[in-house]
């Protein structure tokens, strides 16, 4: 699979998610999120993937690109190479214009030996008010085909029974997507709220649980059992969604925020604070140290003083700083001294690099 920083080892309160960071502080960011009960994974950005095993990449379900700069997107070719003969659909999400870039990548190769069992890529371009979809079917030599448009009624762009992914656009002189990955709530009842409602246990709870997981709350009536002292009665509830809200256990679902390549501005700050507030884990760019603030402004990146302001608003349980500029490489450890997370936020340290690097001349041994 390749060595990486397995963030679950830090005892984060995830039920389904297993986040792993397959890059160092100075490497191209690669966040891999395995959804354990599903057996598949979500990948956020793919600058370099050559160090990931084929069996790892074949377990991918969906790829989420923040933007198409090389250090976030060049690994797409490696992904294609490894999943080419997997006869299923891989979803790819990204900002407007991503489908055209993928079309150019795929059309750069000869596909005269195409087979019916090759994979298909379904590209979702995320606009502010709609999502435009395109198909690239391998059996048809990855020729681009329109796949419809869907209106956006909220920030959710991807979901299943275990997880949902939200996306919003921020500015980096080009549109960049900000992502939040949240575990879906599980069914659970609060015993005190159940008693206060005058209800007692019975087969109806199992039926309510089925409605919860099947998306049927409020769509099917349910006969519940009510206790009044030693007497019991039964009555029909038609609004089972309201019933569940009245007796459910209050839980805050665990979540991951993925934020990289954006400038510090009032509009970006407001979007970030609204989207990522209270995430369990924030994986977030901090590209420059405090004395490189002008470089940060010119290149539309964040420096440590910007990140400190954002951390006060987001207040994550854990913060993993990533994507430090290589110009700060010689003093990279100063990053952790300059960051001042608020009380309750734990700072995670990364080694400078995780990717294999070329041998230096001093490391090469000559034969006798």
WORA-V544189 format. One record per residue. PHI is phi in whole degrees, -180 to 180 (none if undefined). OMEGA is omega in whole degrees, -180 to 180 (none if undefined). BURIAL is I if it has 9 or more other C-alpha atoms within 8 Angstrom, else O. Layout:
{{PHI,OMEGA,BURIAL} {PHI,OMEGA,BURIAL}}
This chain:
{{none,-177,O} {104,179,O} {-65,177,O} {-158,176,I} {-84,-179,I} {-84,-171,I} {-73,177,I} {-61,-179,I} {-63,-180,O} {-85,178,O} {58,173,O} {-77,-173,O} {-83,177,O} {-89,177,I} {-94,-175,O} {-112,-169,I} {-91,175,I} {-131,-177,I} {-80,177,I} {-136,179,I} {-105,-175,I} {-92,179,I} {-158,175,I} {-94,-177,I} {-61,-177,I} {-101,-177,I} {-82,173,I} {-62,-174,I} {-69,178,I} {-141,177,I} {-102,-180,I} {-110,-179,I} {-120,178,I} {-83,176,I} {-98,-165,I} {-57,-178,I} {-68,-179,O} {-88,-178,O} {80,177,O} {-123,-173,I} {-138,175,I} {-116,-178,I} {-118,-180,I} {-115,-175,I} {68,-175,I} {-152,178,I} {-62,176,I} {-129,-179,I} {-126,-173,I} {-64,-179,O} {-88,178,O} {-96,-177,I} {-70,180,I} {-60,-178,I} {-64,177,O} {-69,-177,I} {-66,180,I} {-71,177,I} {-88,-179,I} {-70,174,I} {-107,-176,I} {-152,179,I} {-115,-179,I} {-121,-178,I} {-99,177,I} {-76,179,I} {-167,-169,I} {-100,169,O} {-64,-171,O} {-55,-176,O} {-73,177,I} {-119,-168,I} {-138,-173,I} {-65,-179,I} {-75,179,I} {-59,178,I} {-62,177,O} {-64,178,I} {-60,179,I} {-57,-178,O} {-59,-174,O} {-86,-176,I} {-106,-174,I} {-49,-175,I} {-97,174,O} {-94,-172,I} {-78,177,I} {-151,-176,O} {-97,174,O} {-109,180,I} {-87,179,I} {-128,-179,I} {-113,179,I} {-174,-177,I} {-75,177,I} {-54,-180,I} {94,-177,O} {-66,-178,I} {-62,179,I} {-64,179,O} {-66,177,O} {-66,177,O} {-59,179,I} {-64,178,O} {-61,-176,I} {-70,-179,O} {-75,179,O} {-76,-179,O} {-109,173,O} {-88,-178,O} {-118,-177,O} {-69,179,O} {-101,-177,O} {-62,-178,I} {-125,-178,O} {-68,-177,O} {-94,177,I} {-71,-177,I} {-75,176,I} {-126,174,I} {-105,176,I} {-111,-174,I} {-98,179,I} {-113,175,I} {-89,-173,I} {-95,174,I} {-96,-178,I} {-67,-175,O} {-121,178,O} {-157,176,I} {-124,178,I} {-101,-177,I} {-111,176,I} {-137,176,I} {-107,173,I} {-127,-175,I} {-78,178,I} {-59,179,I} {-59,178,I} {-111,175,O} {59,175,I} {58,175,I} {-74,-175,I} {-72,179,I} {-134,177,O} {-65,-178,O} {-130,173,O} {95,-180,O} {-129,178,O} {-126,175,O} {-69,176,O} {-94,178,I} {-99,177,O} {-155,-177,O} {-88,-176,O} {-75,178,I} {-115,-177,I} {-156,178,O} {-159,169,I} {-147,-173,O} {-72,-178,O} {-109,-170,I} {-152,170,I} {-133,180,I} {-123,177,I} {-110,-180,I} {-142,173,I} {-139,-177,I} {-95,172,I} {-126,-173,I} {-108,175,I} {-139,-167,I} {71,170,O} {-140,177,O} {-66,177,I} {-129,-180,I} {-98,175,I} {-105,-175,I} {-121,171,I} {-130,-180,I} {-108,-174,I} {-127,175,I} {-69,176,I} {-69,179,I} {-66,176,O} {-99,179,O} {-70,177,O} {-166,-180,O} {-111,178,I} {-93,-175,I} {-60,-179,O} {-68,179,O} {-68,178,I} {-64,180,I} {-65,-179,I} {-63,179,O} {-83,179,O} {76,-178,I} {-103,176,I} {-128,-175,I} {-65,180,O} {162,-179,O} {-59,-179,O} {-64,180,I} {-67,177,O} {-64,179,O} {-69,177,I} {-65,178,I} {-64,178,I} {-63,178,I} {-60,-179,I} {-58,-175,I} {-78,179,I} {-94,-179,O} {72,-175,O} {-108,179,I} {-60,-179,I} {83,-178,I} {-111,179,O} {-131,176,I} {-74,-176,I} {-146,177,I} {-96,-176,I} {-106,-179,I} {-106,-178,I} {-120,-179,I} {-107,176,I} {-130,-173,O} {67,178,O} {-90,-179,O} {-93,178,O} {-125,176,I} {-143,-179,O} {-128,175,O} {-146,-175,O} {-92,176,O} {-110,179,I} {-91,180,I} {-93,-177,I} {-71,176,I} {-65,179,O} {-66,177,O} {-59,-178,I} {-64,179,I} {-62,-178,O} {-77,-174,O} {-123,-177,I} {-73,175,I} {-80,-179,O} {-78,179,O} {-133,173,O} {-101,-178,O} {-67,178,O} {-71,-175,I} {-152,178,I} {-128,173,I} {-104,179,I} {-123,-171,I} {-136,179,I} {-151,177,I} {59,173,I} {-149,178,I} {-91,178,I} {-88,178,I} {-148,180,O} {-61,-179,O} {-69,178,O} {-62,180,I} {-59,-179,I} {-65,180,O} {-65,-180,I} {-63,-178,I} {-62,-180,I} {-70,-174,O} {-80,-168,O} {-111,-176,I} {-56,174,I} {78,179,O} {-64,178,I} {-68,-179,I} {-126,173,I} {-108,171,I} {-101,-169,I} {-138,178,I} {-59,163,I} {-139,-166,I} {-77,-174,I} {-136,173,I} {-80,-172,I} {-62,-178,I} {-81,175,O} {-110,-174,I} {-61,-180,I} {-67,175,O} {-62,179,O} {-62,-179,I} {-68,-178,I} {-65,-176,O} {-96,178,O} {61,176,I} {-123,178,I} {-103,170,I} {-113,-174,I} {-62,-179,I} {-68,175,I} {-66,-177,I} {-66,178,I} {-62,178,I} {-67,180,O} {-67,180,I} {-62,177,I} {-64,-180,I} {-87,-176,O} {-78,-179,I} {52,177,I} {-74,174,I} {-72,179,I} {-134,175,I} {-128,176,I} {-112,177,I} {-75,-177,I} {-138,168,I} {64,175,I} {-67,-180,I} {-62,179,I} {-64,177,O} {-67,177,O} {-101,-172,I} {-59,-177,I} {-70,180,O} {-125,-173,O} {-60,-177,I} {-69,175,O} {-65,179,O} {-54,-174,I} {-73,175,O} {-80,-177,O} {-82,179,I} {-75,-179,I} {-128,-179,O} {-67,-180,I} {-70,177,O} {-57,-179,O} {96,178,O} {-105,179,I} {-97,-178,O} {-91,-180,O} {-99,-180,O} {-97,176,O} {-113,166,I} {-67,-177,O} {-60,-176,I} {-139,171,I} {-116,-178,I} {-70,173,I} {-61,180,O} {-114,177,O} {-65,176,O} {-70,174,O} {-85,180,O} {-54,-178,O} {-70,-180,O} {-97,-178,O} {-88,179,O} {-98,178,O} {-93,177,O} {-70,180,O} {-76,none,O}}
